[in-house]
Amino acid sequence: MKKLHLLVIKSFIGPLILTFFFVIFVLLMQFLWKYIDDLIGKGLEFDIIAEFLLYTSASLVPLAMPLAILLASLMTFGNLAENLELLAAKSSGISLIRIMAPLMVIASLISLGAFFFSNNVMPVTNLKMRSMLFDIQQQRPELTIKPGVFDNTLEGYSIRIGDRDSRTSLLKEILIFDHTQKQGNTRVTIADSGYMKMSADEKHLLLTLYNGRSYFELQKEKSENRNIKSYPMRRDEFQEQEMIIEMTGFGLNRTDEKLFRNSYSMLNLSQLHHFDDSLTEEIGMILDKFETTVHGGLTGKPKGMMIKNPFVPDSLKKAKTPEEIKILHFSVDTAYEGLNKLERRRALTQAINYARSNKSVTTSNVGTADWKWARLRRYQIEIHRKFTLSILCLIFFFIGAPLGAIIRKGGLGVPVIASVLLFLVYYIISMTGEKFVRESILPPFAGMWISTIILVPVSIWLTYTAANDAFVVNIDSYFVWFKKLNQGVRKFLRVK
C-alpha cells in the first residue's frame, strides 16, 4: 500500500508543479495584455520589470492553484487509468477512495495553504503590485518629438522641429522656447540643425545645435527702468552650441503605499471585517439621519406658514395643553379654495420650496448611501472570496481525480480541454454571482458561494460514480450514443 501511495504521489506532484507554472504564465500574459498600453514605451529598467512581474505572479496564485490541481489530478488519474494501473489496483481489492487518500491529504493541505496565502501574503503583494502599476502608469514616456508640432513633454521647455532625417537622426529647423524662469517667452533659441541624445545615466537630454541664434529678454534691466518704454534684449549667434536639459519626471517615482492600503484587495480578514462593521454603522447613521430630516421636512413644518385653517375654532386656539387639543379633519382642496390669490401664491411657493429641499436632501443621501453600499459589497465579496478560492482547490481535486479515472486519457490533450471547460463553467457562474452581489440583487453569501454550491454535488456524484465503476459516465459510451444518434437522424432524413 505504501508503494502504491508513493507512486500516486510522485505521479501527482510533477504535473502539479508543471501545470501550476503553466497556469501562472497564461494568467500573467493575460494580465500583461490587458495593461500593455500602460507598460510599453516607458523605458523601464530590468529590475523594475522583474519586481513588478514577481508581485503580479504572486497575486495570481490563489486563482492559479485550483486550476492547477484540477489539471494535475485529471492528468494523474488519466495516466493511471490509461496504463491500466488503476485497474490492477482495483483488481487487488483496493478501492479508488483508498488510492486517492494520500492526494486528499495533499489537496487539503494545499487548500489550507491557499487560504493562508490569500489572507496573509496576497494583500501585501497586491499592495505592492498595484502601487507599482500606478507608478508605471503615471511615468512619462520617453521623449519623442514629432516634426511640425510643438512638444511640451520636457517640463519648462517647448520644442519644435521642422524635419528629422531617419538615417542620421539629424534634426532640422529647431525652435526652443525656454519657460524655466516662468516669465513667458523670454528665452528663445533657433538653430538650422542639430542632434538630440540621452546622457549615459538617462537623466539629462543633450542637444547639439548648429548655426543658430539665441534671444534673451533682459527682465532685470527692464524692471529697473520702468519709465523707459523699451524692451532690452540680448542676441547671441553661434556656429555650435551644447544644451543640457534635465529630464525631470521621466524616472519611476514611487508613490507612498499608504494611499492604496484601504483598498479591499489589500486587506486581510480582520481588516475586512473592521471595514465591514464601520461601513454598516455609517450606512445606518446616514439612513437614520435621512429619515429624521425628511420626516421633519414633510410633517414637522408649521402648517400655518402655507395654509391658514379656517375651520379651527377659537376654543382650540386658546387651548393650553396638548391633551385639550382635538385634531379636526378637513379637506386641503376646500382650505385652498378659501384663500385669496396672494395666500394661494404664498402657499404654492412654500410647498415648492419644501419639495425641492426634500428632493435635494434625498438625492444627496441616496448618492452617499449607494456609494457606501458599493464599497461595503466590495469588502464583503473579498471576505467570501478568500474562502471560496481555498475550498475550490479541494472541490476541483474531487472533480479532476474521478473524472480522470473515468476518461482514461492522460497527457495534455483531453485533460487540458476538460479542465478549461470546467474552469470556464465555474468562472462564468462565479462572475455572474459576484456581479449580482455588486448590484445588490443577491446577498453576498449566496452570490459568492453559488458556484461552490453547484460544484459540490457534481464532485460527490463523480467520486461516487468512479468509485463504483458506473458505466453511465464512461466516455466511450457517449461516443457510441452520439454515433447511434447520427445514424438515426440520417435514416429519418432518407425516409422523408
Helices and strands as residue ranges (DSSP letters): H 2-34, H 36-39, H 46-59, H 61-82, H 85-91, H 96-116, I 117-121, H 122-138, E 157-160, E 163-164, E 171-178, E 187-198, E 204-217, H 219-224, E 233-246, G 257-260, G 264-266, H 269-299, G 303-305, H 314-317, G 322-324, H 332-337, H 341-407, H 414-438, H 444-467, G 471-473, H 475-495
